């Protein structure tokens, strides 16, 4: 998977007090998980650290996202057929 990251992505961060040595991509992913998903109730932890589950609310959100993506794809195909 490292081949998919840039050098900047793999660069270690210093953390808030200079103690963390996690890569930039991992810090960004952890932030997105907590701020974007957990706080909104779309995912939750159950057993182990770093083990996440999609909540019923998260499943509803996924259905809406997929429906919107399918509709956008359908509209794009219709527009391309008209050209």
Buried (B, 14 or more C-beta within 10 A) or exposed (E): EEEEEEEEEEEEBEEEEEEEEBBBBBBEEEEEBEEEBBEEEBBBEEEEEEEBEBBEEBEEBEEEEEEEEEEEEEEEEEEEEEE
